[in-house]
Amino acid sequence: MTGQHGQEAEVNWDGILEPMERQRIQARIHSALGAVGARIPESVEVGGKRLRLKDAVFAYLDKVRLTAEDLEAVDALSAALRERVAKLESSIAGDDISENSAIELMREVLGILRALDHLRKIRDNPKKAGLARDSLMERVDDERRWLAFLKKVR
């Protein structure tokens, strides 16, 4: 297509991901801040089964105390998620897919990497479990104090 400028000129209209596009997506995945702002997927396919990933991660984050069984489950989940990331990265690197499909896979990878980061932090310091709830409650308390302050000022 002739006469195109800007981003339109860069789009592969045949639908197959071009090598430069592939490299750009892979670079985003491997960048130091790639997963910042990424959303943990609601669910992912792991081991042939659908897993409600977001619920699973936040269930561990919300626990006041993690048992040995919980930590084993965190390890197993982390291993399964790393396998899923490897499979998705392989698809991005070598499959004949469209740019849109590759971007969707990249978003899933980045979300899984964010989940893995949470799980790693739990595993590295199990005493920090429950901090998500504590942090939320602190924010609620702060907001209540601000509202009380604003009522006094008015």
C-alpha positions in Angstrom: 0.0 0.0 0.0 1.5 3.3 -1.0 1.0 6.7 0.4 0.7 5.6 4.0 2.4 7.5 6.7 3.2 6.9 10.4 2.0 3.8 12.2 -0.2 2.7 9.3 2.9 2.2 7.2 4.3 -0.1 9.8 1.4 -2.4 10.0 1.7 -5.7 8.2 -1.6 -5.9 6.3 -1.0 -9.6 5.4 -1.7 -10.5 9.0 1.6 -12.3 9.7 3.8 -10.8 12.4 6.9 -9.2 10.8 10.4 -9.9 12.4 10.7 -6.3 13.6 7.3 -6.4 15.2 8.2 -9.7 16.8 11.4 -8.2 18.3 9.6 -5.2 19.6 7.1 -7.4 21.4 9.8 -9.6 22.8 11.7 -6.6 24.0 8.7 -5.3 25.9 8.3 -8.7 27.6 11.9 -8.7 28.7 12.2 -5.1 29.7 12.8 -4.4 33.4 9.5 -2.6 33.7 7.5 -4.6 31.3 5.0 -6.0 33.8 4.5 -2.6 35.5 0.9 -1.8 35.2 0.0 -5.2 33.7 -3.2 -6.8 34.9 -3.1 -10.3 36.3 -5.3 -12.3 34.0 -8.7 -13.4 35.5 -7.9 -16.9 34.3 -5.2 -18.8 32.4 -4.9 -22.3 31.0 -2.3 -24.2 33.0 -1.7 -28.0 32.6 -4.8 -28.3 30.3 -7.1 -26.8 32.9 -8.5 -23.3 33.4 -7.2 -21.6 36.5 -8.7 -18.5 38.0 -5.3 -16.9 38.4 -6.2 -13.5 39.8 -8.3 -15.2 42.6 -5.6 -17.7 43.4 -2.9 -15.0 43.7 -5.0 -12.7 45.9 -6.2 -15.6 48.0 -2.5 -16.2 49.0 -1.9 -12.4 49.4 -4.9 -12.2 51.7 -4.1 -15.0 54.0 -2.9 -13.9 57.5 -0.6 -16.9 57.8 0.7 -19.3 55.1 1.0 -23.0 55.9 3.7 -25.3 54.6 1.0 -26.6 52.2 0.3 -23.1 51.0 4.0 -22.5 50.3 4.2 -25.8 48.3 1.1 -24.8 46.3 2.7 -21.4 45.6 5.8 -23.2 44.3 3.7 -25.5 42.1 1.7 -22.6 40.8 4.8 -20.6 40.1 6.4 -23.5 38.2 3.2 -24.0 36.1 3.0 -20.3 35.3 6.7 -20.2 34.2 5.9 -23.1 31.8 2.9 -21.2 30.5 5.1 -18.1 30.0 7.7 -20.2 28.1 4.9 -21.6 25.8 3.5 -18.2 25.1 6.9 -16.7 24.4 7.6 -19.6 22.0 4.4 -18.8 20.1 5.4 -15.1 19.9 8.9 -16.0 18.7 8.1 -18.6 16.1 4.4 -19.0 15.2 2.8 -17.4 12.1 0.5 -15.1 14.0 -0.9 -11.6 13.5 0.4 -8.6 15.4 -2.9 -8.4 17.3 -2.6 -12.0 18.4 1.0 -11.4 19.4 0.0 -8.4 21.4 -2.7 -10.3 23.2 -0.2 -13.1 24.0 2.3 -10.4 25.3 -0.4 -9.0 27.6 -1.1 -12.4 29.0 2.7 -13.0 29.5 3.1 -9.6 31.3 0.1 -10.3 33.5 1.5 -13.8 34.4 4.9 -12.2 35.1 3.1 -9.8 37.5 1.4 -12.7 39.2 4.8 -14.5 39.4 6.3 -11.4 41.0 3.6 -11.4 43.7 4.1 -15.1 44.3 7.9 -14.7 44.5 7.5 -12.0 47.1 5.2 -14.3 49.2 7.6 -17.1 48.9 10.6 -14.9 49.8 8.9 -13.5 52.9 5.9 -15.6 53.9 5.3 -13.3 56.9 4.2 -10.6 54.4 1.1 -12.5 53.5 -2.0 -10.6 54.5 -0.3 -7.3 53.6 -2.7 -6.7 50.8 -5.7 -6.7 53.2 -3.7 -4.6 55.7 -2.8 -2.1 53.0 -6.4 -1.8 51.8 -7.6 -1.3 55.4 -5.0 1.4 55.9 -6.2 3.2 52.8 -9.8 2.9 54.0 -8.8 4.4 57.4 -6.9 7.2 55.7 -10.0 8.0 53.6 -12.2 8.0 56.7 -9.9 10.4 58.4 -9.9 12.7 55.4 -13.7 12.7 55.2 -13.9 13.5 58.9 -11.4 16.3 58.5 -13.4 17.7 55.5 -16.6 17.6 57.5 -15.0 19.6 60.2 -13.5 22.2 57.8 -16.9 22.8 56.1 
